[in-house]
Each structure stands twice: as structure tokens, then as C-alpha cells.
Amino acid sequence: MNGSSSIVSEECQRWDERYATEPLFFGDAPNPYLVATVERWFPAMASRSLSALCLGEGEGRDALFLARRGFTVTAVDGSLKGLEKLSRRAGAEGLAIQVMHADLAHYEPASRAFDLVSSFFCHLPPELRRTVHERAVRALRPGGFFVLEGFTPRQRELGLTSGGPKDVRLLFEPAVLRSELERRPGEDGLELFECEELVEHLDCGRHQGEARVVRLVGRVSSKFVDRTVDVPSPSGRGLG
Ligand SMILES: C[S@@+](CC[C@H](N)C(=O)[O-])C[C@H]1O[C@@H](n2cnc3c(N)ncnc32)[C@H](O)[C@@H]1O
């Protein structure tokens, strides 16, 4: 495992305590939105190996799914306990996943290195969130995809108990996400295919029941696509 344990935030240490309490805090199954996104945009593996970066990956349910699909995966999280579970599970399946123990405040991914960057329920303070998302876009290869799901402020306003941080500043407002990630003329950013708030019924470990979530998927704008690179075509099947 790479990274440094000395610089993670208290929030990551709290995740260590949660992950220590039970075998899998968020269950075994990959996030359904990630599965649908991969099936739509990466329906068959390209001729070269595709690479994925999973931010705030925790116990690794999504990293394992991507590695099983043939992606070369890097998983980053500030919780050592979560990553230890991920490493054990990957080892048991003979999957090679690069596991990085780091606080996202200090983690700078390589530029233009990944075909897919994922962020699932990785709720960060607004300033850090903006920085992490800027780095995520920079980390995408031409034509690469960013996919995110997380709770919106309605989760708290409606008193829903299916999960999410109590501090509303950490929740994802779709319009704010759009303004932060969508490409503006002359700037880097994403062509957004989806950035919607939905009513979902969550069934993954501690996330159980009705929830208000935002689901976002976008691609580094075609302006930046290098046609010589073998990336998935946007003519794939629709989201299921
Ligand atoms: C709600 S959990 C989601 C885990 C995983 N994405 C999933 O869906 O199963 C949030 C994860 O983000 C990680 N995290 C939160 N803040 C972080 C930070 N500043 N740096 C690195 N990881 C962080 C936590 O350690 C935790 O594993």
C-alpha cells in the first residue's frame, strides 16, 4: 500500500472506527450507478487496458468491480481500515489494485492518466471538493469519464435516515456541481450527460431506504479528445 498515514484528517479516522465495527460497512455489491455507467460507456473493453481511479473508495466494492471488468485500478482513501479490507479482498481474488492511503487534500493524481474517475458518497468540505474535482478532471485522459453519486441537501431537509453527513455543507447540490464541473468556453471541464437529483431506494450495507441523491456522469469535452486514443464511443446503449 502506498501513501502516508500521518496526514489524514479526523474524518478519515472516524471512517476507520466505522469500518472496524463490521465485515463490510457498505456491503459487497458495486454501486448500481457505476455498473450502469460502465455498461453504457465501456460496453466492451478497448484494445488497450483502461485505467480507473476511485476516490474515497473505502472498502473497495467499486474498485473490485472495475478490476474484475479488466480496468487497471487505483483506489484512494484516507481510511487505513477500509483499504486493508480492499487489499485483502483483492488478494483473495488475485486482482492487482493499486491502493493509496492518502487524504484527498494531499493527493494529486497524475494528469491525463485515467479513462474513468469515480467518486461515490465521498462528501468533502466545499473548498476541498472543488479542488478534488478540478484534479479529477485533469486526471482524465482525452475522452475519459467522471462519475459521481452522493446525497443532496434534501436528504437532511426531509429527515431521511438512509445515510449521509449531518453537515449540509458536505452534501451535493446538483446546480453547484454542474457549475463546478461543466466545461465553459476556453476552459477545461466536462460535457455533462447527466447531473440530476433522484429519489432512490438504497440497499447497500449501512445505506438503506429512501434517499435523495445526485447522479452525475460527464466526459472530458470532445474538444479535448485525441482521436488517436482508443476510447469508448458515446454511441453505446442508454443507461438501464
Ligand atoms: C461514505 S464512504 C463511501 C465509500 C465508498 N465510496 C463506497 O461507496 O462504498 C466515504 C469514504 O470517503 C473517505 N474520505 C472522506 N474524506 C476523505 C478525505 N478527505 N480523504 C480521503 N478519503 C476520504 C472515507 O474514508 C470513506 O471511506
The ligand as a MOL file (V3000), in Angstrom:
LIG
                    3D

  0  0  0     0  0            999 V3000
M  V30 BEGIN CTAB
M  V30 COUNTS 27 29 0 0 0
M  V30 BEGIN ATOM
M  V30 1 C -19.4640 7.1530 2.6190 0
M  V30 2 S -17.8780 6.4080 2.4480 0 CHG=1
M  V30 3 C -18.0230 5.7660 0.7860 0
M  V30 4 C -17.0420 4.6910 0.4780 0
M  V30 5 C -17.1350 4.1160 -0.9310 0
M  V30 6 N -17.0020 5.1400 -1.9430 0
M  V30 7 C -18.4320 3.3640 -1.1170 0
M  V30 8 O -19.3510 3.9020 -1.7370 0
M  V30 9 O -18.5300 2.2310 -0.6180 0 CHG=-1
M  V30 10 C -16.8250 7.8200 2.2340 0
M  V30 11 C -15.3600 7.4640 2.0930 0
M  V30 12 O -14.6110 8.6470 1.8190 0
M  V30 13 C -13.4170 8.6320 2.5620 0
M  V30 14 N -12.9900 10.0230 2.8060 0
M  V30 15 C -13.7180 11.0160 3.3580 0
M  V30 16 N -12.9930 12.1430 3.4030 0
M  V30 17 C -11.7830 11.8470 2.8430 0
M  V30 18 C -10.5990 12.5680 2.6070 0
M  V30 19 N -10.5070 13.8660 2.9390 0
M  V30 20 N -9.5500 11.9450 2.0470 0
M  V30 21 C -9.6210 10.6250 1.7050 0
M  V30 22 N -10.7120 9.8850 1.9090 0
M  V30 23 C -11.7810 10.4860 2.4680 0
M  V30 24 C -13.7630 7.9130 3.8460 0
M  V30 25 O -12.6200 7.3630 4.4700 0
M  V30 26 C -14.7470 6.8700 3.3530 0
M  V30 27 O -14.0920 5.6660 3.0320 0
M  V30 END ATOM
M  V30 BEGIN BOND
M  V30 1 1 1 2
M  V30 2 1 2 3
M  V30 3 1 2 10
M  V30 4 1 3 4
M  V30 5 1 4 5
M  V30 6 1 5 6
M  V30 7 1 5 7
M  V30 8 2 7 8
M  V30 9 1 7 9
M  V30 10 1 10 11
M  V30 11 1 11 12
M  V30 12 1 11 26
M  V30 13 1 12 13
M  V30 14 1 13 14
M  V30 15 1 13 24
M  V30 16 1 14 15
M  V30 17 1 14 23
M  V30 18 2 15 16
M  V30 19 1 16 17
M  V30 20 1 17 18
M  V30 21 2 17 23
M  V30 22 1 18 19
M  V30 23 2 18 20
M  V30 24 1 20 21
M  V30 25 2 21 22
M  V30 26 1 22 23
M  V30 27 1 24 25
M  V30 28 1 24 26
M  V30 29 1 26 27
M  V30 END BOND
M  V30 END CTAB
M  END
